Amino acid sequence: TIVVFVILVAATGIAVSNYAEFAQQYQIVSGVIVISVMEGGPAVKAGLQAYDVILSFDGKTIDDFDDLTAAINDAGIGSRAEIEVLRGYQEGEPQIVTKTITIAEKDTTGRR
Protein backbone atom coordinates (compact mmCIF):
# COMPACT_ATOMS: atom_id res chain seq x y z
CA THR A 1 0.00 0.00 0.00
CA ILE A 2 1.41 3.38 -1.01
CA VAL A 3 0.38 6.17 1.29
CA VAL A 4 0.28 9.79 0.20
CA PHE A 5 1.63 12.21 2.78
CA VAL A 6 0.99 15.46 0.97
CA ILE A 7 0.28 17.31 4.18
CA LEU A 8 3.99 17.02 4.93
CA VAL A 9 5.90 17.29 1.73
CA ALA A 10 3.65 16.78 -1.31
CA ALA A 11 5.06 13.33 -1.92
CA THR A 12 4.09 9.69 -1.78
CA GLY A 13 5.76 7.18 0.47
CA ILE A 14 5.64 3.73 1.96
CA ALA A 15 7.01 2.10 5.10
CA VAL A 16 10.21 0.13 4.62
CA SER A 17 8.68 -2.65 6.73
CA ASN A 18 6.14 -3.31 3.96
CA TYR A 19 8.94 -4.52 1.69
CA ALA A 20 10.98 -7.15 3.52
CA GLU A 21 12.95 -8.07 0.40
CA PHE A 22 13.80 -4.42 -0.28
CA ALA A 23 14.75 -3.86 3.36
CA GLN A 24 17.00 -6.89 3.36
CA GLN A 25 18.67 -6.02 0.05
CA TYR A 26 19.55 -2.49 1.17
CA GLN A 27 19.91 -3.30 4.89
CA ILE A 28 17.28 -0.77 5.92
CA VAL A 29 15.08 -1.85 8.80
CA SER A 30 12.84 1.16 9.35
CA GLY A 31 11.75 4.45 7.86
CA VAL A 32 9.44 5.70 5.13
CA ILE A 33 10.58 5.48 1.52
CA VAL A 34 9.77 8.55 -0.57
CA ILE A 35 8.30 7.04 -3.74
CA SER A 36 7.78 10.30 -5.60
CA VAL A 37 7.77 14.04 -5.04
CA MET A 38 5.33 16.55 -6.50
CA GLU A 39 6.93 19.16 -8.74
CA GLY A 40 7.02 22.55 -7.04
CA GLY A 41 5.87 21.13 -3.71
CA PRO A 42 7.47 21.38 -0.28
CA ALA A 43 9.39 18.12 -0.79
CA VAL A 44 11.23 19.49 -3.80
CA LYS A 45 11.86 22.79 -2.02
CA ALA A 46 13.34 20.87 0.92
CA GLY A 47 15.56 18.86 -1.41
CA LEU A 48 13.86 15.50 -0.96
CA GLN A 49 14.26 13.02 -3.78
CA ALA A 50 12.48 9.85 -4.84
CA TYR A 51 13.87 6.84 -2.96
CA ASP A 52 15.12 8.87 -0.01
CA VAL A 53 14.21 7.04 3.20
CA ILE A 54 12.94 9.27 6.01
CA LEU A 55 14.64 7.99 9.17
CA SER A 56 13.82 10.69 11.72
CA PHE A 57 11.63 13.74 12.16
CA ASP A 58 12.80 16.41 14.62
CA GLY A 59 14.91 13.85 16.43
CA LYS A 60 12.16 11.22 16.65
CA THR A 61 12.93 7.89 15.01
CA ILE A 62 10.52 7.04 12.19
CA ASP A 63 9.92 3.30 12.05
CA ASP A 64 6.85 3.39 9.85
CA PHE A 65 4.18 5.63 8.37
CA ASP A 66 2.25 5.84 11.66
CA ASP A 67 5.33 7.36 13.33
CA LEU A 68 5.69 9.89 10.52
CA THR A 69 2.00 10.84 10.68
CA ALA A 70 2.15 11.29 14.47
CA ALA A 71 5.26 13.47 14.20
CA ILE A 72 3.61 15.64 11.54
CA ASN A 73 0.46 16.02 13.61
CA ASP A 74 2.47 16.89 16.73
CA ALA A 75 4.43 19.56 14.86
CA GLY A 76 1.43 21.18 13.18
CA ILE A 77 0.83 23.09 9.96
CA GLY A 78 3.29 25.90 9.31
CA SER A 79 6.02 24.60 11.58
CA ARG A 80 9.51 23.73 10.40
CA ALA A 81 11.12 20.39 11.12
CA GLU A 82 14.43 18.70 10.51
CA ILE A 83 14.30 15.29 8.95
CA GLU A 84 17.12 12.84 8.42
CA VAL A 85 17.01 10.85 5.21
CA LEU A 86 19.07 7.98 3.90
CA ARG A 87 20.15 8.59 0.32
CA GLY A 88 22.35 6.81 -2.22
CA TYR A 89 21.87 3.32 -0.82
CA GLN A 90 20.88 1.99 -4.28
CA GLU A 91 24.23 3.07 -5.70
CA GLY A 92 26.09 1.43 -2.82
CA GLU A 93 27.17 4.74 -1.30
CA PRO A 94 24.64 5.44 1.43
CA GLN A 95 24.72 8.72 3.27
CA ILE A 96 22.46 10.33 5.82
CA VAL A 97 21.51 13.90 5.01
CA THR A 98 19.53 16.37 7.09
CA LYS A 99 16.82 18.45 5.44
CA THR A 100 14.62 21.21 6.86
CA ILE A 101 11.00 21.12 5.76
CA THR A 102 7.96 23.28 6.37
CA ILE A 103 4.75 21.42 7.05
CA ALA A 104 2.08 22.65 4.66
CA GLU A 105 -1.60 21.94 4.21
CA LYS A 106 -2.67 19.64 1.46
CA ASP A 107 -3.31 21.52 -1.77
CA THR A 108 -6.61 20.13 -3.02
CA THR A 109 -6.21 21.77 -6.41
CA GLY A 110 -3.36 19.43 -7.38
CA ARG A 111 -1.15 22.37 -8.33
CA ARG A 112 1.37 21.91 -5.53
N, C-alpha and C positions, 0 to 999 in steps of 0.2 A: 504494500500500500504506500503510495507516494502522498505525502501530506504537504499542502501548501501553507507556508508561513509568511504570507504577504504582510501581515501586520508588523513583522519585524524587519524584513529586508527585501520584500518583493522578489521572492525566490521560492523554489520548491525544494523539498528535502525529504530525507528518509533516515530512520535510525539505522546505524551500523548493525545493531543486533538483529535486524530483519534479514540480513544477508550473511549467514554464517560462512559461506564459502569465500565471499569477498573479504570479510573480516579476517579470516585465516590467511588468505593469500597476501594481504597487505599488513598483517599483524596489527590490526586496529580492533580494539575490544569494545569501545564505546564512542559515542558522539553522534552527530547528525550530519549526514552527507548532503552537501548542497548539490542538487541535481541540475538546476538551471537558475539563472538570474535574469530578471526582467530589465530590458534595456532602459536606461535612464532612471531606474529605481534606486532606493537606498542601498541595496546590496552592491551595485556597480559603483556608486559613489564612495562606499566604504572600502572598495577594492576586493570584495569577495569574488571568487571565481567558481565555475562549475567544478565539482569534485573536491572542493575544499571540505574538510571535515571539522565541524564546530565542536571543539573539545571543552571549552569553558565560556561562561558568560558572567562578567563582573566577578571573577574569582570562584564562581560556583561550577563544579564539575558537571558536564552535560553527558549523561549516560544514554539518554534516549530523547525522543520528541517531547514526552511529558515533562522532563526536566527543563527543556528549552522553553516550552510554553509557560511553565510556572515562573521561570526567570523573567520572561518578557512581561507577564502580568504583574509581577512584583515591581518591576522597574517603572512601568507605565508609559503611556504615549508621550512623546516629546522628550523623554530622557535620553541621555547618551550612555552607552555601555561599551566596555572593552570586551572583545571576544578573542579567544585564542583559536586559531585554526591550524590544522595539519594540511600541508600542501606539498606537492611534488612526490608523494609516495608512489605514484604509478610509474614515475621515471626512475625510481630507485634512489632518489635523493630527497628524503623527507625532511621537512623543516617546519618548525612551529612559528607562525607569525601572529602578531597581535594587531587587531584592527579595531578602530573606534567606529561605532555605528550610532545612528539616531533612530529611535523607535518611532515609526510613523503609522498612522491609521491606514487601513486598507483603502486603496483607491478603487472604488466600484466602477469607475468608467473604463478601466483597463488601459489607461494611458500612462500609468506609472509602474 
